[in-house]
Every structure is written in structure tokens, then in C-alpha cells.
Amino acid sequence: MGVTKEKSQEYDQMLRVKDKVAVITGAGSGIGRAAALRLASHGAKICLLDLNNDRTEDVEEQIRELGGESLFVDTDVSDPERVRQAFEAISEKFGRIDIVFANAGINGTLSPIEDFPPEEWDQTLTTNLKGTFLTVKYAIPHMKQSGGSIIITSSINGNRKFDGFGFAAYSSSKAGQTAFAKMAALELARYKIRVNVICPGAIKTNIGESTEPTPQLDKIKIPVEYPEGSQPLEHGPGQPENVADLVLFLASRESSHITGTEIYIDGAETLL
């Protein structure tokens, strides 16, 4: 028996996030950009938190072309005061916050542990883990009354994959995000705030721009060869839009009974 037109429209309406206010960190490129456009196309008002750059302006322009509404706030997610002020500005403009996508992050320095500069370790953990904590912390007061959905971008690294040589700081930050999300999910359930984690595998983004490999990596690498490639489903990296579809689902009522869960989106990469 096929799906009726009425049922199809009902499902589409449930998946929509029309008139919801969505906050996205790292919104200027990659997964953040794709999620902003996907949510905007389904009627959400988009708040773009990122450092001031041309890429964010381009996202705003595309949201306008979709007939959507957006607000950009120049924000360093590692700075508590700037994050707090960003959420105050969003609340002042829209009066509510329904969806938070804590997506900003860097790969940072890749180095053997014994050679890892402590200050570089701090930078990765501060941006990825502390940035997530600050984003969630300052969102909570604006979400407690009506509830909502918080989504965190973690990674397969540190959760189901550990062969990224030199990724000790990055993987630690990503494992920390998953643990933090589970703690937050339980704590915030009383306010009807759901907290879930997305763990992407290889996705075609520009995060490589924030990757700084060191020459010392050669001494710790263990060769791993996959004769038929390391991504069985697509034989290549996923697209940011694949992750954006998952963000839309987790932001919508369709996922209303899902919280404290990490979802892997890696084309079976980590099943090898």
C-alpha cells in the first residue's frame, strides 16, 4: 500500500522547523553552512555564529534568496563573554531559541604525544570542547521555558576510530563532547531539551585549513591499507548536505524521543 499524498504532506510538515529559531556555530562553511541552508529551506530563522568573514556573508545571502531570515553575530566560541553576548543578541531579536547546533571546531596540531606542544593541546581542547560547553551553557536559559533540540558535532575519531595518528588532542576533544552531551541530555530532560551528537566520518569540508601536521608524525604512523578503499558506501567522503539532513531530523519533532545518543554518519567507514 503506497503512501497517500496527505500522509506525505503530514510527514513533511512534521519534519519542518518552520518559525523555529536555530543557532549554528561554525556556520560560515562546511557542515555548518549546509545545515544553515537546510534548516532555512524548511522555514527556520537562522542565527549564524562564526568569525567575521566573506563566507558567512555568502551564507546570509543564500538564506535571503530562500526567503529566510538570518542574524549574524561575530563570535569566538572559546570566549565566554562573546558567546554570552551572542545569545543575548539572538534572544533580544527573536525572543526565543529552539535549536542549537554546536558545530564549530578545528583539527588543530597533529603530533606524537611526547612532542605535542602543550599550548597547541590547549587550543584544540579550548575550541572544540570548551566551545561546545560555552555554547550549551549560554543557550540553556533561553531554551528552558519551551524546550528544544541541541545537536553537537563530534566525530568518529575518539568515539569509534583511533587510527588517526597525531590526533590525540582532537580525538580527546571529540570523545569529551560525546560524554558531555550525555551528561547534558540527562540534566536537561526536565526542561524538554534534547541533546544529541553527530559523529561524521570523512566529509568533504575545508576543515583541513585548520590542520597543522608536524614532521614528527612519521615516527609513529602504522601503515593501514584498504585494497578497495576505506569508505564502502560511497567510495569517497560524504557531503556536508548528508550531515545537514541528519541535523534537520534531530532538530524536528520526528526525533522527539531521541536524546543522549550519538549517531554515526560515515558510510560504513568505521565498520572496516
N, C-alpha and C positions, 0 to 999 in steps of 0.2 A: 504494500500500500504506500503510495507516494506521499510526500509532504504537501499539504494544501498551501495555497497562497496565503491564507490567513495565518496558518501556523508559522510560515516562513517570515511573515511580517512581524508576528509576535516575538519570534526569536531575535530578529534584527533589532527590535525595539528594546528588548532586554539587554542586548549587548551594547547598545548605545550608552553614551555617557553624556547625553545632551544636558547642557547648562551646568554640568559639574565643573568645579574649579580644580585644575590639575597643576601641580608644581613639579617641574622637572629640572634636576641639576645636571650639569654637563650637557645642556640642551642644544649647543651650537653645532654638534656634529655627531656622526655615527649613530649609535643606538638611541641616544637622547633626541637627536633630530628626528629620526624615524618615528619614535614614539610620540613626539610632539605633533607631527603631521597626522599620524594615525588617529590620535585622540581628538585633534581639532576637526578632522573629517567626520567624526561621529558627534560633533556638537559641543565638545568640552571647551571651556575657556582655559587658555594655556599661559602659565607663568614660567618664563624661561630664566633659570638661574645659571649664569655662566660668567666667565670673564669677558669683558667688552672686546668684541672682535667682529670682523665682517661676516663671519659665518653665522653668527646669531642674528644679525640684521637680515640675512638671506632667509632664515627660518621664519622670522616675523613676516617678511614679505609674502612667503608662500602661504602662511596661515591666513593672511588678509585675502589672498587670491581664492582661498577655500571658503571665504565668507566668515571666517572665525575672528575671535578676539584674543589678543595676547597682551602680556605685560613682560618687559624685560627688566631684570634687576642685576646689575653688575655685582657679582658675588664670588668671593673666595670661600669655598666650603670649609676650609681649615681655620677660618677666622670667626670665632664665636659671635662677635658683635655684628659683623656684616651679615651673618646668617640670620641672627635675631632680627635685625633691621629689615632684611628681605621679607621675612614672614609677616612682619608688622605692615609693611607696604602692601603686600598682597591682601592681607585681611582688610586694610583700610579701603582698598579699591573694590574688592569683590564681596567682602563681608562674610566669607566662608572659605574653607579649604576642604575638599573632598578626597583628593587623590594626591599622593606624594610618590614620585619616582626618584629615589636616591640613586643616581646613576653615575655621578662624577667620579672619576678615578684615573690613576696613572699606572703604567707598568713600573716606572722608576728604574733604578740601577739594578743590573743583573751582575751578580758577583758571587764567588765562593764565600761561604760564611766567614772563614778566617780572614778574608781580605775585605769584607764588607765595611765600608766607612759608616760609622755609627750615625753621622748626620744624614746620610742618604737613607739609611734604615728608617730614621725618624720621619723623613719627608714622605716616604711611601705610606707608612702607617698613619701619619697625620692626615694626609689627603684622603686615603681610602677608608680607613676605619673611623678615625675621629670625625672626618667629614660626614660620614653616614650617621654617626651618633648625634652630631650637632643638627643635621637636617631633621632627624626624627624628633629630637628633644624640643626644638623650637616649633615644630609642626603640631605637636600634641595639644597645646592649649587652644588651638584654632580648630581642632577636629573633635574634641571631647563631646561637644553637645550633640552633634549629628552623626558621628562615626565616619567611617570611610576606609580607604584602602592605602596601605603603604607598601611599596614594592622596592626591593633593593637589588641592584645589580652586583652579584658576586661573580663567581667563575667556577669552571670545572677544576681549576688549579686550587689546591688547598682543600678541596672537598672530595673529589673523586680521581684526581690526576696529580701525580707528584714527580713526573719526569721532566719538568721544566727546569733544567739545570741553571742555577743562578737566581731563581725566582723565590728565594727564601722569604724575603720581605713581602713581596706581592702575595704569595700563597698564604702567608700568615695573616695578612690583612683580609684576604678573602674568606679564609676559614673563620676569622673573627666576626666578619659580617654575618655569616650564617648563624653562629651561636648567638650573636646579639639579636638577630631577628626573632629567633625562637624565644628568647627571654622577653622581648618586647611584645610578641604575639600573646603570650600568656598574661602579661601585665596589663595590656591594653584591651583585652577581650571585654572587660566590663564596660568599656566605652563604645563597643561595637566598632572598634578599629581593628582591621585585619592587617597582618604583616606577613608578607611572603617574599621569597628570594628567587631570583632568576640566576641560573648558573650557565652562562653561554660557553660553548666551545669556541673554536676558531670562527670569528665573524669578520667580514670584510669591513674594517673601520680604519681610522687613522691613529689608533692608539699607539702604533709603532713610533709616532713622533715623540712620545714621552718615554721611550725605551732607551736605556743607556747601557749596553753591554760592555763589560770590561775585558781586557786581554787575558786575564787570569782564568776565564771560563774554560779555556781549552784543557786545563789540567784536571777538571772534574767531570767533563762530559763522558757519558757512556753511550756509544752509538746504538740507536734503535732504528731498525729498518722495517718498513711495511711494503712488501713487494707490490701490493695493489693499492697503495695509498692509505692514509690514516683517517679518512672521512668516508665511511662506507656508503652513507645515504646519497650524498650529492657528489662525492669525489672532489670535494673542494670546500672552501669555507662557506658558512651561511651568510645571509644578507641581514643588514640591520632591520629590514622590514619583517623578517621572520620573528625577530625578538619583539618588535613593536606589536605584532598580532597577539603575542602572549601577554604583553603589558595591558593591552586593551581588555583581554579576557579577565585578568586579575583585577583590573580597575572596575569591572562591571558587576552587576548583580548576578550574573551567571556563576560567579565564583564566591557567592555569599557565604558558603560554609567551608571555605578553604582558608586556613591561616596557620602560620608556623611551619610552612612547608617550603622546601627548596625544589625547584623544577629545573631539570637539566634540558638544555636545548643545544645539542651538539652533533646531530646527525649520526649518532652511534659512535662518535669518536672515542669515547671513554669505555666502550664495551670491548674494544680490541685488547 
